[in-house]
């Protein structure tokens, strides 16, 4: 009876080990290993190790062994400080597919500086810089193309350093060709949306010049302000050759909000319908 129980417990332990190897398995040195076949475009945020670098001016090392020693001395990073933060995300990619070209895509916020480090065994391969106002590999998108051969493992470290974060960063890894096609569609939709905002603003300015009805003026100015602000968020002015446009982003949103208030007052006739809301706006 004791022997059968021992065999049963041993079988369960072996099954647990095999199951762990097929899921997102954490390797030693706080670097989780992720199989590319398990991704399917899912957000990797919960499977990645994060370490705080706030107040640390030390550059990331040029080999994996030194990287492991560094992160073992750092404090875990749990929450992003939206008013400025610096941290590193570390993980290993295990290519158990036949795809060779991949794209590492951080998204979800405006970030000033992103550095993507790729380590192959003990050698340092490359660093790719990305971020708002930089010449990104893909227009209006952060990230970097990576070549990982079938059966190869590479350790990835992503450094985020920015005086502003609109929201926590998300990270996905997708096949490069599939990602580029998606980016092209998103870029077209982005430019169409900004073009519509510009057209609406100009059209309503034209109507105001003819009718002198201030509803059209406030609507035009709010639309143009919001369109400008979102263009700055996606670094469209930088793409067109205008440097340091981000400092105008917050003023553009505020100006848009002000003219939206005036438009609501005029369009809804709040001075007659609801004097309290009119006074508040």
PyMOL commands that set and color helices and strands:
alter all, ss='L'
color gray80, all
select helices_A, chain A and resi 2-22+36-38+45-47+64-72+176-211+214-233+236-239+245-267+270-273+275-280
alter helices_A, ss='H'
color red, helices_A
select strands_A, chain A and resi 25-26+32-35+49-52+85-94+101-107+113-120+123-130+144-147+153-162+170-175
alter strands_A, ss='S'
color yellow, strands_A
deselect
rebuild
show_as cartoon
